[in-house]
Amino acid sequence: MIKPLTRNEAELVLLLQQGDMDALSGLYFLHVKQLKRYIIKGAKSPALTEDIIHDTFIKVWENRAGIDSSQSFKAYLYTIARRHLLNLMKRAQFEDGIVNEIKKYSAEADRSTELLLEYNESNSLLNEAVQHLPPQCKEIFIRCKINGQSHKQIAEELHISMSTVNNQMGKALKNIKEFLTEHNGFLLILAAIMK
């Protein structure tokens, strides 16, 4: 394994571009401590910080051939990490907004017999909406919203990144919302999903 002290950053970047996994490890050890301090300020969660760092270095590896070795690698690394954090925060705000909207409508809901009938109809509509999801979206949605698993549990069990789980949940919620809006059952179904 390459230790960060045995090679400078520029040499490690050149080796990384050639597909050298040890160079990636060397760059990781060179930057991980400072990158953690930088990300935790925005993430406010050690677990989320670790996920962001992991996903950042995966992205670096996947895009290694396109790295401009004449530019600062640290700036490139921090840009990827910052963008990933911002995307996760936007997704969380979106999901929180939907949950708050559902809570607002469910608090106002009347518990009459008519509502129970509509609820039963909306459950059927929700099942139909879930059946129309792409396979991975469907599996992740069911694990999260039906089975109550966390995004982290799902990522570990399916051997995918947290960002993939987040992206698939976003797609699932968007597709379900569109389906239900077309079928006039949006508010009742969303209330059922988020309980």
N, C-alpha and C positions, 0 to 999 in steps of 0.2 A: 504494500500500500504506500502511496506517495504521501509523505507528511508535508504540510504546507510550508515548513521551514526549508525543505530541501529544494524546492522549486519556487520561482516567483509566479505571480498571478498570470502574467503574459504567457509564460511557458505552459502553464496548466491549461489556459484557454486554447492554445494551439493544439495541445494533445487532446483536449476534449473534442475539438472540431474533427479530429481524426478518429473519434469513437473510443477513446481511452477512458474506461470506467474509473480507473484509479485517479485520473485527472479530475473527474467529477467529485470523487471523494475528497481529494485535496482541496478543491474549491469550497466544498461543503464545510470542511473543518476550518478553513481560512475565514469564512464569513458567518457561520451559523450563530455564534454568540451575539454578535452585533445585530444580525438580522432578527433574532428572537426579541431582543430589546426593542427594536424598531416596531415589529409587528404587534407585540403585546400591548403597546400603548393604544392601538386602535381596536384590537380584538378583545381585550379585557378578559381573555380566557386562555389559559395555558394549553388546553386541548385543541382549541381552534387555532392557536398559534402554531402548534406542531403540525396540524393538518395543512395549514397554509404553506409552511416551510417545505413540507414533503411535496405538496403539489407544485410549488415553485421550482424545486430541483428536478422534478419529473419534466416540467415544461422546458427547463434549460436543456435537459438531455434530449428531449424530442426535437428541439430546435437548434441543436448544437452546430449544425452545418451553417446556419444563417447568422451566427454570432459574429459581429464585427470586432475583430481582435484589435483594431486601432482605437476603439472606444473603451470607455471604462466598463469593466465587467461588473463592478459593484453597482454602478448606476443601472445597468441592464437588469441585474438581479433584483434590486430594490423596486424597480418599475414593475416587474412581473409580480412580485409579492404584494405591492400596494394595489395594483389592479385587481388581483385575485381577492384581496380583503374587501375592496370596495364592491366588487360583484356579489360577494357573499352577504355583505351588509344590505345591499339593495334588495336581494332576494328575501332576506329576513324581514325587511320592512314591508315588502309586498305581502308575504305570508301573514305578518302581524296585522296588516290592514284588512285582509280578508277575514281573519279570525275576529277582529274587532267589529267588523261589519256584521258578521254572523251573530256575535254576542248581542249586538244592538237589536237586531231583528228578533232573535230568539227571546230576549227579555220582554219584548213588546207582544210576543205571540200569545194568542188566546188558546187555552187548553180545552177547547170545546170538542164535541164529537166530530164536528165538521173538520176541525183541524187534524184530528186523528185519521180521518179518512184521507185527507190530502197528504198526510205524512206517509201513509201506506202507499199511496200512488207515487209519491216522490221517491220512496225507497226503491221502487221498481224502476223508476226513471234513472236514479243514481246507478243502480246495477247495470242498466243498459249503457250509461255513459262510461262506466269503468270497463265494460266489455269492448268498447270501441277504442280504448287506449292501445298504443303500440305495446308489444310484449314487455319490454323492460320497464316502461313507464307504469304499466299495469302492476307488475310484480312489486315495484318499489312503493307505489301508492298503497296497495293492499297491506304490505308489511308495515308501513308507517301509520296510515290512518285507520285501518281496520284492526290490525294486530297490535298496534301501539308500540312498535319498535322505534328506537331512536335512529337518526340518520347515521350515527356512528356504527351502531349494531348492524344496520343494513349494509353499510360499506364493507365492514369486516366479513360478514357472512357471504356477500356476493363477490368479494375480492375486487372491489372497485373503489375509486377515490370518493371522498366526501363531496367534492365538487360535482362529481357525476350524479351522486344521489340528489344533491340540491338541484342540479339542472333538471333531472328527470322529474322530481317533485314539482318544480315550477311548470314544466311542460304538462304534467298530468293535471294540475290545478287549472291551468289555462284551458286545456282541452275540455275538461269537465265543465268549466264555467261556460264555455262557448256552446257546448252541447245542451246544457240545461237552459241557457238563455234562449236557444232556439226552440226549446220545448216548454217554455214558461214555467219551469220548476226550480229556477235558480236559487231563490232565497230559502225555500224549505229544504232543498237538498244540501246546500252549504251548511245549514244548521245541523243536519244529520251527520255530515262528514266530520265536522269539527267537535262533536260531543265526545 
